[in-house]
Every structure is written in structure tokens, then in C-alpha cells.
Amino acid sequence: MAAYFFDSSAIVKRYLTETGTTWVSRITDLASGNKVYLVRIAFVEVISAIARRSGGPGLSTSAASKAIADFRDDFANEYSVIETTPTLIESAADYAETYLMRAYDAVQLAAVLQLNTEATSLGLASIILISADGALNTAAVAEGLAVDDLNLHP
């Protein structure tokens, strides 16, 4: 059993068939015993990503509706959610400035780093960031975080 933090670009692959979908499905399967964390903003980002593809090539409107419903259910029942507090937002602003990151990527980074600090201070294993975003991965590695680049898992 391991603890993973998925950014939005990674967890959406559980709901849309893309490169990495099989690997993400295996890690997030409840039978794996893995702990999966998301930050609260992922709720909006994932639903937006699915909705924007709805009716396009490879994703019918009904399949998109089902994917959104499945994500909503999993978000409520399967994932551990990191809340966006004023302290987390302040940290995210610092990371955005330091690493020249997009705003929500900086929030993702602040959340996983906060979570990792909490886990290691309790003697638990380090959190592994799962992301397909190169800039986020680079910043996370610079901050000493374990990263598994989703692009390496076709």
C-alpha cells in the first residue's frame, strides 16, 4: 500500500481513456489498498476537463455524463481531499512566483507538499505525486518530493 497525490491531469485519466488510463485505474482500484489524495480544486478541474470534451471525438455526451457522475461519486467516497486553506493558498502563491507556475498547478504543489510534510512528521511514508504536467513535476522534484510522471506509463 502506498499514498499517492494525483493532480487533475492524472486523475482525469481514470474517467477518460487516454495514455496512462490503465495504470491510473490499477493504482486507484480500491482493492490495491492505496490511499489516493486530491486537492479540493481538482473537483472543478476534472469536471471541466470531461465536460469540455463531451460530444467530441471519442466521448459521447452520455459517456461524459457517466464519467462526471462516476467522478462525483468517487470524489465523495473514495478520495481523501485536501482543503484549500488560506495557508495553503499563501504557499501556492509563493510556489507560483518561485517556479513561474500556473495558479492551479501551484495549488496542487502546495497541497502535496503540505500533505507530505504531515505524513513524514507522523513517521508515515512519503507521498508520491502522480502528474503528467512537466512544470509541476519539475517543481515538485526541486522541492524534494517523489514524483511518478504519468507520461512514462502508456
N, C-alpha and C positions, 0 to 999 in steps of 0.2 A: 504494500500500500504506500502511495506517495501523495503529496499535496501539490496541486497544480493551480496556478492562476492563469486563466485564459483571458486574453484581450478579446475585443469584439471580433476582430478579423479572424481569430482562430475558432471561437465557439460557434460562429455562424456556420462553419463547415459541418457541424452536426445536423444542421437543418437544411442546408443546400448542398447538392452534390458538386463538389469541387475537388481540386487537388488537396489531399490530406483528410478527406472525409472519413475514410475507413479508419485511419489512425486515430483521429479525434473520437470517433464512435467507440473505439476499443478503450481508450483512456477514460471516457466519461460513462461507460457502462457501469451501472450500479454494482454488478457482480464483480467488477475489478477491485472494489473496495477503496478506490482512490477518492480523495477529497478534492472537490472542484470549487474554486473561488472565482467570483466575478465582482466587479465593482458596479454599483448601482446604475451608472450611466450606460452600461452595456445593454440594459433593458431597452433603452431608446435606440441605441446604435444598431442592435441586431434586428429589431422590428423594422427599423428604417431600411436596412440593407435588404431584407426579404421583400418588403413592400415595394421598393423601387424596382425590383426585378420581376415582380408579378406581371404575368401576361406576356413576358418577353420570351425569347428563345429558351426552351428547356424548363420553363417554370410557369405552368398554367395558373390562372387565378385561384382555382380550387386548391391546387398543391401549395400555393403561397399561403392561403388562409389556414390550411392544415399545419404548415410549418410554423406559422406565427402562434397558433393555438398550442402546438407542442412546446414551443419555446416558453410561452407564458406559464404553462403548467410546470415545466422543468425549473424555470426560474423561481417559482414559488415553492417547489417541493424538493428539488434535488441539489441546487447550488447553495453554497454559503456566500452571502452577499456582504461586500464591504461597503459601508455607507460613506457618502461624501460629506465629511465634516468640514468646518472652517479650517481646522489644522491641516487636513489633507489637501484642501484647495490651496492653501498658502504654500505647502510643499510643492504641489503641482506647478504653481506659478514660478517657483524657483527653478524647477527642472525645465520648464518651458524656456526660461531665459538662459539657463546654462547650456542646454543641448539644442536650442533652437527648434523645439518640437512643436507639433500641432497641439492644440489645447487638450483635446480628449486623450491623446497619447500621453501627455504629461500627467493627466489624472490617473490613467492606467498605471503609469510608472510609480507615482506616489502611493497608490493603493497597494501594489505588490511589494514595494519596499517597506511600507508600514507593516503589512502582514508578515513579511519575512522577519522583521525586527521582533515582532511579538512572538512569533513561533520560536526563533532561536533563543530568545530570552527565557523561554519556558523549557528549553532543552529539547525542543522538537526538531525534526529535520527541516532543512531549508526548503523554502517554497521554490518551485520550478515555474518560470514564466513560459507559457506557450503563446507564441505570436508569429505571424507571418510578416510583420512590419519591421523592415530593416532598421529604420531610425530608432524605434522603440527598443529593439534587441540590442543595438549598439550602446544606447544609453544605459540599459539595464546591466549589460556586461561591465561597463565602466563603473557602475555603482556596486559591482561585486556580486551580482545576482546570477544564479544558474538559469540559463536560457536554453530552450529547445526550439529551434527555428522550424516552424511548420513547413517551410518550403523544402525541407530535407526529407519529408515523409509523403511521397506521392501516392 
